């Protein structure tokens, strides 16, 4: 999905520059999935170590699992870390597919993240829920930018006589 640019400013195609910028911003927005996975695991490690510290960044479901494990005792901590790693792994997959240009990864990931945010509300974790809204906004930006990027690719393919790929 990369574009080669000429060093001569007179031959730079402004449309190619725009497509390249859309691609970069779309991939940056997809990286939120990776941050969520990583910070959720940091929170889980902090919870299992008994430090009593956590960050507002992460997934609500892993916080819920961590609190159940804390009540169950230390014997369930390894299982808890494994379950949380599997959940984080799902968000790593969303990151992988979203940065590859799959719009479904943004949509499904955002849907699961909305559900995850709703888990926070009964516990009164308002700051965490507000952060969820910010991340959802950034993921939505990534989805819309990816949509524009794919549409620009379709236009270019049609103009150059290349194959038109379905979205």
C-alpha positions in Angstrom: 0.0 0.0 0.0 3.0 2.3 -0.1 3.5 4.9 -2.8 6.9 6.0 -4.3 7.3 9.7 -4.3 9.7 11.7 -6.6 12.2 14.1 -5.1 11.3 16.6 -7.8 8.4 18.7 -6.5 7.2 19.4 -10.0 6.4 15.7 -10.5 4.7 15.0 -7.2 1.2 13.9 -7.6 -1.0 15.7 -5.0 -3.5 12.9 -5.1 -0.8 10.3 -4.3 0.4 12.4 -1.4 -3.2 12.6 -0.1 -3.6 8.8 -0.3 -0.3 8.3 1.4 -1.3 10.7 4.3 -4.6 8.8 4.6 -2.8 5.5 4.8 -0.5 6.8 7.6 -3.2 8.3 9.7 -5.4 5.2 9.3 -2.6 3.0 10.5 -2.0 5.3 13.4 -5.6 5.0 14.5 -5.4 1.2 14.2 -2.6 1.3 16.7 -5.1 2.1 19.5 -6.0 -1.6 19.4 -2.4 -2.5 20.2 -2.2 0.0 23.0 -5.4 -1.3 24.6 -4.1 -4.9 24.5 -0.7 -3.9 26.0 -2.0 -1.6 28.7 -4.7 -4.2 29.7 -1.9 -6.7 30.2 0.1 -4.2 32.3 -3.0 -3.6 34.4 -3.4 -7.4 34.8 0.2 -7.8 35.9 -0.2 -5.0 38.4 -3.4 -6.5 39.7 -1.8 -10.0 40.1 1.2 -8.5 41.9 -1.0 -6.9 44.5 0.5 -3.4 43.9 -2.9 -1.7 44.1 -2.2 0.5 41.2 -3.9 0.5 37.8 -4.2 2.7 34.8 -7.5 4.0 33.3 -6.2 2.8 29.9 -7.1 -0.8 29.1 -10.1 -3.1 28.9 -12.9 -3.2 31.4 -13.4 -6.9 31.0 -9.8 -7.6 32.1 -10.4 -5.4 35.1 -13.5 -7.4 36.0 -11.6 -10.7 35.6 -8.8 -9.3 37.8 -11.2 -8.3 40.5 -12.9 -11.8 40.5 -9.4 -13.4 40.7 -8.4 -11.2 43.6 -11.5 -12.3 45.5 -10.8 -16.0 44.6 -7.3 -15.9 46.0 -3.8 -16.2 44.6 -4.3 -19.7 43.1 -6.3 -18.4 40.2 -3.8 -15.6 39.2 -2.0 -17.7 36.5 -5.4 -18.6 34.9 -6.4 -15.0 35.1 -3.3 -13.8 33.3 -3.9 -16.5 30.6 -7.5 -15.4 30.1 -6.6 -11.8 30.0 -3.8 -12.5 27.5 -6.3 -14.3 25.2 -8.6 -11.2 25.4 -5.7 -8.9 24.7 -4.7 -11.2 21.8 -8.1 -10.5 20.2 -7.4 -6.8 20.2 -3.9 -7.5 18.8 -5.6 -9.3 15.9 -7.9 -6.3 15.4 -4.8 -4.1 15.2 -3.1 -6.5 12.7 -6.1 -6.6 10.4 -7.1 -2.9 10.7 -3.6 -1.8 9.7 -3.8 -4.2 6.7 -6.8 -2.2 5.5 -9.7 -4.4 6.7 -12.6 -2.2 7.7 -14.4 -5.1 9.5 -11.6 -5.1 12.1 -12.4 -1.5 13.0 -16.2 -2.2 13.1 -16.0 -5.4 15.2 -13.3 -4.0 17.4 -15.3 -0.8 18.1 -18.4 -2.9 18.8 -16.6 -5.0 21.3 -15.0 -1.9 22.9 -18.5 -0.3 23.3 -19.6 -3.4 25.2 -16.4 -3.3 27.2 -17.1 0.3 28.1 -20.6 -0.5 29.3 -19.0 -3.0 31.8 -17.3 0.0 33.5 -20.5 1.9 34.2 -22.0 -0.2 37.0 -18.7 0.1 38.9 -18.8 3.9 38.6 -15.5 4.0 36.7 -16.5 7.2 34.9 -12.9 8.3 34.0 -12.3 4.9 32.4 -15.5 5.1 30.5 -14.6 8.6 29.3 -11.3 7.3 28.0 -13.3 4.6 26.2 -15.2 7.3 24.4 -12.0 9.0 23.4 -10.6 5.7 22.0 -13.8 5.0 20.2 -13.6 8.4 18.6 -10.1 7.7 17.4 -11.0 4.2 16.1 -14.0 5.8 14.3 -11.6 8.3 12.7 -9.4 5.4 11.6 -12.4 3.6 10.0 -13.5 6.7 8.1 -10.0 7.5 7.0 -9.5 3.9 5.8 -12.8 4.1 3.9 -11.6 7.3 2.1 -8.2 5.7 1.4 -9.9 2.6 -0.1 -12.2 4.8 -2.2 -9.2 6.8 -3.5 -7.5 3.6 -4.4 -10.7 2.5 -6.3 -10.7 5.8 -8.2 -7.1 5.5 -9.1 -7.5 1.9 -10.3 -10.5 2.9 -12.4 -8.6 5.9 -13.9 -5.5 3.8 -14.8 -7.4 0.9 -16.1 -6.4 -1.4 -13.2 -8.7 -3.9 -11.6 -11.4 -2.6 -9.3 -11.3 -4.5 -6.0 -14.4 -4.9 -3.8 -14.4 -3.2 -0.4 
